[in-house]
Amino acid sequence: MTRFAQSALAALIALCTPLGTSLAVTQAAKAADLAVYTEEDSGVCGEAWVLNKITSRFSYQVHHVPNLPDVEITDFQGIHQNRYLPANETWPIGRRYCGATVSLSDGDARSIWYLIEEGQGFASIGDNVEFCVAGFDRWMVYNGRCRVLR
């Protein structure tokens, strides 16, 4: 997103939000916090739209990548956020790194690691989700044992 678009979006939010200055101050404080931390609450990592997107894309993956077992994700347990890298001037995309355990339709439980990238959905609308289920990254897209998303 260009600086002009970011400024325009910030102005729109400030105008549409009651007490818009409190939102601006909160966003500035978040942007200044460069720490990597974990949270007890699953927050965005456990939201239904994120889990549904993972489930849908996993189904597509097992049906279109050769030699993967024909299984589905049936449940998520132990959803947690590993770290959060907020957007700032030098790092314009906020990223949340999440993990969980998924139950598969064959009875197996596998680790899953996923990344939520803020504002990186289709045409920069919404957020993007990338994921890796242990043992299902046949082409090593996320390196060995999903290392890139941990």
Secondary structure as UniProt FT lines:
FT   HELIX           3..16
FT   TURN            18..19
FT   HELIX           20..32
FT   HELIX           43..46
FT   HELIX           48..64
FT   TURN            66..67
FT   STRAND          73..85
FT   STRAND          95..104
FT   TURN            105..106
FT   STRAND          109..117
FT   TURN            118..119
FT   HELIX           122..124
FT   STRAND          128..133
FT   TURN            134..135
FT   TURN            138..139
FT   TURN            141..142
FT   HELIX           144..149
//
